[in-house]
Amino acid sequence: MPAETLYYVLSGVLILAGIAGTVLPALPGLPLVFAGMALAAWAGDFQEVGVPMLVLLGLLTVLSLVVDFLATMLGAKRVGASRLALVGSVVGTLVGLFFGPIGLFAGPFLGALVGELIHGRQIHAAAKVGLGTWVGIVIGTVLKLGLAFAMLGLFALAWFV
């Protein structure tokens, strides 16, 4: 197998892992997508996808990191989440990985809820914070998926046009 083919296969694996990482919190989603696209561009000697397009894709990657952070923080702040709720949502998300799709769905909420209960909130207020934090994470995930597919579309456009 020629080295160039190996690079293209590896770039495809990175892109697929990155798309999965937009939903799975353990993987750095769009940075992996970008790394795969940069590797493919490099393997093709930047003939199909040039440096200006890679700069644009890099900026979209940075935007995705900002979106992820802001969506979670704004969702949590809107409902008055404590630091323990934010830490709990991260821990809940990571623990949720071991319980499949239901764990990924419920983990951030339950983690934020437990964090707020430890912080001393009543169950009703803690549930409100858990829900707000979860909504922020979901909105961030949807926005990151949109950015991932926009990046794929731009990359494909540059490659084939």
C-alpha positions in Angstrom: 0.0 0.0 0.0 1.5 3.3 -1.0 2.2 5.9 1.7 -0.3 8.3 0.1 -3.1 5.8 0.4 -2.2 5.2 4.0 -2.4 8.9 4.7 -5.8 9.2 3.1 -7.1 6.2 5.1 -5.8 7.7 8.3 -7.4 11.1 7.4 -10.7 9.3 6.9 -10.4 7.6 10.3 -9.6 11.0 12.0 -12.6 12.6 10.3 -15.0 9.8 11.3 -13.6 9.8 14.9 -14.0 13.6 15.0 -17.6 13.4 13.9 -18.2 10.8 16.6 -16.4 13.2 19.0 -18.9 15.9 18.4 -21.4 13.8 20.3 -19.0 11.8 22.5 -17.3 14.1 25.1 -14.2 12.0 25.5 -13.0 12.8 21.9 -12.0 16.3 20.7 -14.5 16.3 17.8 -13.8 19.1 15.4 -10.1 19.3 16.1 -9.9 15.6 15.0 -12.0 16.5 11.9 -9.6 19.3 11.1 -6.6 17.1 11.6 -8.0 14.6 9.2 -8.7 17.2 6.6 -5.3 18.8 7.0 -3.6 15.4 6.6 -5.6 14.7 3.4 -4.7 18.2 2.1 -1.0 17.5 2.9 -1.1 14.0 1.3 -2.4 15.6 -1.9 0.3 18.3 -1.8 -2.3 20.9 -1.2 -3.4 20.6 -4.8 -7.1 19.9 -4.1 -7.4 21.7 -0.8 -5.1 24.7 -0.4 -3.8 26.6 2.5 -6.6 29.3 2.4 -9.3 26.7 2.8 -7.3 25.0 5.6 -7.2 28.4 7.4 -11.0 28.7 7.0 -11.5 25.2 8.4 -9.1 26.0 11.2 -11.1 29.1 12.1 -14.3 27.0 12.1 -12.6 24.5 14.4 -11.7 27.3 16.9 -15.3 28.6 16.6 -16.5 25.1 17.5 -14.5 25.2 20.7 -15.9 28.6 21.6 -19.4 27.4 20.8 -19.0 24.3 23.0 -17.8 26.3 26.0 -20.3 29.1 25.6 -23.4 26.9 25.1 -22.6 24.9 28.2 -21.8 28.0 30.3 -24.8 30.0 29.1 -27.2 27.1 29.7 -25.8 26.7 33.2 -25.5 30.4 34.1 -29.1 31.0 32.9 -30.3 28.7 35.7 -27.8 29.8 38.3 -25.6 26.7 38.3 -22.8 26.3 40.8 -19.3 25.2 39.9 -20.2 21.8 41.4 -23.0 21.5 38.9 -20.6 22.1 36.0 -18.1 19.6 37.3 -20.9 17.2 37.9 -22.2 17.6 34.3 -18.7 16.7 33.0 -18.3 13.8 35.4 -21.9 12.6 34.5 -21.1 12.8 30.8 -17.9 10.7 31.2 -19.7 8.2 33.4 -22.6 8.1 30.9 -20.2 6.9 28.2 -20.3 3.5 29.9 -24.1 3.3 29.7 -24.5 3.8 25.9 -26.9 6.3 24.4 -29.1 6.5 27.5 -26.0 7.3 29.6 -24.9 10.0 27.2 -28.3 11.5 27.3 -28.9 11.4 31.0 -25.4 11.6 32.4 -24.9 15.4 32.1 -28.3 16.1 33.6 -27.7 13.7 36.5 -24.2 14.9 37.1 -25.3 18.6 37.3 -28.2 17.5 39.5 -25.9 15.7 41.9 -23.5 18.6 41.9 -26.2 21.0 42.9 -27.5 18.7 45.6 -24.0 18.5 47.0 -23.8 22.3 46.8 -26.9 22.4 49.1 -29.7 23.1 46.8 -33.2 21.7 47.2 -34.2 19.0 44.7 -36.5 21.3 42.6 -33.8 23.9 42.2 -31.1 21.3 41.5 -33.3 19.7 38.8 -33.8 23.1 37.2 -30.0 23.6 37.1 -29.5 20.0 35.8 -32.0 20.6 33.0 -30.5 24.0 32.1 -27.0 22.6 32.0 -28.2 19.7 29.9 -30.0 22.0 27.4 -26.8 24.0 27.0 -24.8 20.9 26.3 -27.4 19.7 23.7 -27.5 23.0 22.0 -23.7 23.1 21.9 -23.7 19.5 20.4 -26.2 20.4 17.7 -24.2 23.5 16.8 -20.9 21.5 16.7 -22.6 18.9 14.4 -23.7 21.7 12.1 -20.1 23.1 12.0 -18.7 19.6 11.4 -21.0 19.1 8.4 -20.3 22.7 7.1 -16.5 21.9 7.3 -17.1 18.6 5.4 -19.1 20.4 2.8 -16.4 23.1 2.4 -13.7 20.5 2.2 -15.6 18.5 -0.4 -16.3 21.6 -2.4 -12.6 22.5 -2.4 -11.6 19.0 -3.2 -13.9 18.5 -6.2 -14.2 22.0 -7.7 
